[in-house]
Amino acid sequence: METISAVTALSALAHEGRLEVFRLLVKAGPEGLAAGEIARTTGVLPNTLSSNLTILSAAGLATSQREGRSIVYAAAYERMRELLAFLVEDCCGGAPSICAPLAGVVSRCCEAEGRAC
């Protein structure tokens, strides 16, 4: 990932409402959530939610797909992985213990989902 792409993604996440929506989409899994469900869960007004989803989509962090009368949004997991990799790429600097706790986070996530990572 190039620096400018990372800055764009981080800028999109640097807002309480957008971060909440993104985390909700990550938790929802690849099937995503309809915009109405996101609004109900977060309590965000539709016009504000629309703006937040547009910004997340423009940053490549969310995708959308029309399903009947609904628009379903999902986290763009590949882009999320690219951003996370960019952030920790030079992490250890010869001291693996610096980034080792991240492996624990991934393991807990996978255990909670009942799958091997």
Contact map, one row per residue, 1 for C-alpha under 8 A:
111011000000000000000000000000000000000000000000000000000000000000000000000000000110010000000000000000000000000000000
111111000000000000000000000000000000000000000000000000000000000000000000000000000000000000000000000000000000000000000
111111100000000000000000000000000000000000000000000000000000000000000000000000000000000000000000000000000000000000000
011111110000000000000000000000000000000000000000000000000000000000000000000000000000000000000000000000000000000000000
111111111000000000000000000000000000000000000000000000000010000000000000000000000000000000000000000000000000000000000
111111111100000000000000000000000000000000000000000000000000000000000000000000000010010000000000000000000000000000000
001111111110000000000000000000000000000000000000000000000000000000000000000000000000000000000000000000000000000000000
000111111111000000000000000000000000000000000000000000000010000000000000000000000000000000000000000000000000000000000
000011111111100000000000000000000000000000000000000000010011100000000000000000000010000000000000000000000000000000000
000001111111110000000000000000000000000000000000000000000000000000000000000000000000000000000000000000000000000000000
000000111111111000000000000000000000000000000000000000000000000000000000000000000000000000000000000000000000000000000
000000011111111001100000000000000000000000000000000000110010000000000000000000000000000000000000000000000000000000000
000000001111111101100100000000000000000000000000000000010000000000000000000000000000000000000000000000000000000000000
000000000111111101100000000000000000000000000000000000000000000000000000000000000000000000000000000000000000000000000
000000000011111111100000000000000000000000000000000000000000000000000000000000000000000000000000000000000000000000000
000000000000111111110000000000000000000000000000000000000000000000000000000000000000000000000000000000000000000000000
000000000000001111111000000000000000000000000000000100000000000000000000000000000000000000000000000000000000000000000
000000000001111111111100000000000000000000000000000110010000000000000000000000000000000000000000000000000000000000000
000000000001111111111110000000000000000000000000000000000000000000000000000000000000000000000000000000000000000000000
000000000000000111111111000000000000000001000000000000000000000000000000000000000000000000000000000000000000000000000
000000000000000011111111100000000000010001000000000110000000000000000000000000000000000000000000000000000000000000000
000000000000100001111111110000000000000000000000000000010000110000000000001000000000000000000000000000000000000000000
000000000000000000111111111000000000000000000000000000000000000000000000000000000000000000000000000000000000000000000
000000000000000000011111111100000000010000000000000000000000000000000000000000000000000000000000000000000000000000000
000000000000000000001111111110011000000000000000000000000000000000000000111000000000000000000000000000000000000000000
000000000000000000000111111111000000000000000000000000000000000000000000011010000000000000000000000000000000000000000
000000000000000000000011111110000000000000000000000000000000000000000000000000000000000000000000000000000000000000000
000000000000000000000001111111111000000000000000000000000000000000000000010000000000000000000000000000000000000000000
000000000000000000000000111111110000000000000000000000000000000000000000011000000000000000000000000000000000000000000
000000000000000000000000010111110000000000000000000000000000000000000000011000000000000000000000000000000000000000000
000000000000000000000000000111111000000000000000000000000000000000000000010000000000000000000000000000000000000000000
000000000000000000000000100111111100000000000000000000000000000000000001111000000000000000000000000000000000000000000
000000000000000000000000100100111110110000000000000000000000000000000001110000000000000000000000000000000000000000000
000000000000000000000000000000011111110000000000000000000000000000000111100000000000000000000000000000000000000000000
000000000000000000000000000000001111111000000000000000000000000000000111100000000000000000000000000000000000000000000
000000000000000000000000000000000111111100000000000000000000000000000100000000000000000000000000000000000000000000000
000000000000000000000000000000001111111110000000000000000000000000000000000000000000000000000000000000000000000000000
000000000000000000001001000000001111111111000000000000000000000000000000000000000000000000000000000000000000000000000
000000000000000000000000000000000011111111111100100000000000000000000000000000000000000000000000000000000000000000000
000000000000000000000000000000000001111111110000000000000000000000000000000000000000000000000000000000000000000000000
000000000000000000000000000000000000111111100000000000000000000000000000000000000000000000000000000000000000000000000
000000000000000000011000000000000000011111110000000000000000000000000000000000000000000000000000000000000000000000000
000000000000000000000000000000000000001111111000000000000000000000000000000000000000000000000000000000000000000000000
000000000000000000000000000000000000001101111101100000000000000000000000000000000000000000000000000000000000000000000
000000000000000000000000000000000000001000111111100000000000000000000000000000000000000000000000000000000000000000000
000000000000000000000000000000000000001000011111110000000000000000000000000000000000000000000000000000000000000000000
000000000000000000000000000000000000000000001111111000000000000000000000000000000000000000000000000000000000000000000
000000000000000000000000000000000000000000011111111100000000000000000000000000000000000000000000000000000000000000000
000000000000000000000000000000000000001000011111111110000000000000000000000000000000000000000000000000000000000000000
000000000000000000000000000000000000000000000111111111000000000000000000000000000000000000000000000000000000000000000
000000000000000000000000000000000000000000000011111111100000000000000000000000000000000000000000000000000000000000000
000000000000000011001000000000000000000000000001111111110000000000000000000000000000000000000000000000000000000000000
000000000000000001001000000000000000000000000000111111111000010000000000000000000000000000000000000000000000000000000
000000000000000000000000000000000000000000000000011111111100000000000000000000000000000000000000000000000000000000000
000000000001000000000000000000000000000000000000001111111110000000000000000000000000000000000000000000000000000000000
000000001001100001000100000000000000000000000000000111111111110000000000000000000000000000000000000000000000000000000
000000000000000000000000000000000000000000000000000011111111111100000000000000000000000000000000000000000000000000000
000000000000000000000000000000000000000000000000000001111111100000000000000000000000000000000000000000000000000000000
000010011001000000000000000000000000000000000000000000111111110000000000000000000000000000000000000000000000000000000
000000001000000000000000000000000000000000000000000000011111111000000000000100100000000000000000000000000000000000000
000000001000000000000100000000000000000000000000000000011111111000000000001110110000000000000000000000000000000000000
000000000000000000000100000000000000000000000000000010011011111100000000111100000000000000000000000000000000000000000
000000000000000000000000000000000000000000000000000000001001111110000000111100000000000000000000000000000000000000000
000000000000000000000000000000000000000000000000000000001000011111000011110000000000000000000000000000000000000000000
000000000000000000000000000000000000000000000000000000000000001111100011100000000000000000000000000000000000000000000
000000000000000000000000000000000000000000000000000000000000000111111111000000000000000000000000000000000000000000000
000000000000000000000000000000000000000000000000000000000000000011111111000000000000000000000000000000000000000000000
000000000000000000000000000000000000000000000000000000000000000001111110000000000000000000000000000000000000000000000
000000000000000000000000000000000000000000000000000000000000000001111110000000000000000000000000000000000000000000000
000000000000000000000000000000000111000000000000000000000000000001111111000000000000000000000000000000000000000000000
000000000000000000000000000000000110000000000000000000000000000111111111100000000000000000000000000000000000000000000
000000000000000000000000000000011110000000000000000000000000000111100111110000000000000000000000000000000000000000000
000000000000000000000000100000011110000000000000000000000000011110000011111000000000000000000000000000000000000000000
000000000000000000000000110111111000000000000000000000000000011100000001111100000000000000000000000000000000000000000
000000000000000000000100110011010000000000000000000000000000111000000000111110010000000000000000000000000000000000000
000000000000000000000000000000000000000000000000000000000001111000000000011111110000000000000000000000000000000000000
000000000000000000000000010000000000000000000000000000000000100000000000001111111000000000000000000000000000000000000
000000000000000000000000000000000000000000000000000000000000000000000000000111111100000000000000000000000000000000000
000000000000000000000000000000000000000000000000000000000001100000000000000111111110000000000000000000000000000000000
000000000000000000000000000000000000000000000000000000000000100000000000001111111111000000000000000000000000000000000
000000000000000000000000000000000000000000000000000000000000000000000000000011111111100000000000000000000000000000000
100000000000000000000000000000000000000000000000000000000000000000000000000001111111110000000000000000000000000000000
100001001000000000000000000000000000000000000000000000000000000000000000000000111111111000000000000000000000000000000
000000000000000000000000000000000000000000000000000000000000000000000000000000011111111100000000000000000000000000000
000000000000000000000000000000000000000000000000000000000000000000000000000000001111111110000000000000000000000000000
100001000000000000000000000000000000000000000000000000000000000000000000000000000111111110000000000000000000000000000
000000000000000000000000000000000000000000000000000000000000000000000000000000000011111111100000000000000000000000000
000000000000000000000000000000000000000000000000000000000000000000000000000000000001111111110000001000000000000000000
000000000000000000000000000000000000000000000000000000000000000000000000000000000000111111100000000000000000000000000
000000000000000000000000000000000000000000000000000000000000000000000000000000000000001111111000000000000000000000000
000000000000000000000000000000000000000000000000000000000000000000000000000000000000001111111000011000000000000000000
000000000000000000000000000000000000000000000000000000000000000000000000000000000000000101111111111000000000000000000
000000000000000000000000000000000000000000000000000000000000000000000000000000000000000001111111000000000000000000000
000000000000000000000000000000000000000000000000000000000000000000000000000000000000000000011111000000000000000000000
000000000000000000000000000000000000000000000000000000000000000000000000000000000000000000011111110000000000000000000
000000000000000000000000000000000000000000000000000000000000000000000000000000000000000000011111111100000000000000000
000000000000000000000000000000000000000000000000000000000000000000000000000000000000000000010011111110000000000000000
000000000000000000000000000000000000000000000000000000000000000000000000000000000000000000110011111110000000000000000
000000000000000000000000000000000000000000000000000000000000000000000000000000000000000100110001111111100000000000000
000000000000000000000000000000000000000000000000000000000000000000000000000000000000000000000001111111110000000000000
000000000000000000000000000000000000000000000000000000000000000000000000000000000000000000000000111111111000000000000
000000000000000000000000000000000000000000000000000000000000000000000000000000000000000000000000001111111100000000000
000000000000000000000000000000000000000000000000000000000000000000000000000000000000000000000000001111111110000000000
000000000000000000000000000000000000000000000000000000000000000000000000000000000000000000000000000111111111000000000
000000000000000000000000000000000000000000000000000000000000000000000000000000000000000000000000000011111111100000000
000000000000000000000000000000000000000000000000000000000000000000000000000000000000000000000000000001111111110000001
000000000000000000000000000000000000000000000000000000000000000000000000000000000000000000000000000000111111111000001
000000000000000000000000000000000000000000000000000000000000000000000000000000000000000000000000000000011111111100000
000000000000000000000000000000000000000000000000000000000000000000000000000000000000000000000000000000001111111110000
000000000000000000000000000000000000000000000000000000000000000000000000000000000000000000000000000000000111111111111
000000000000000000000000000000000000000000000000000000000000000000000000000000000000000000000000000000000011111111110
000000000000000000000000000000000000000000000000000000000000000000000000000000000000000000000000000000000001111111100
000000000000000000000000000000000000000000000000000000000000000000000000000000000000000000000000000000000000111111100
000000000000000000000000000000000000000000000000000000000000000000000000000000000000000000000000000000000000011111110
000000000000000000000000000000000000000000000000000000000000000000000000000000000000000000000000000000000000011111111
000000000000000000000000000000000000000000000000000000000000000000000000000000000000000000000000000000000000011001111
000000000000000000000000000000000000000000000000000000000000000000000000000000000000000000000000000000000110010000111
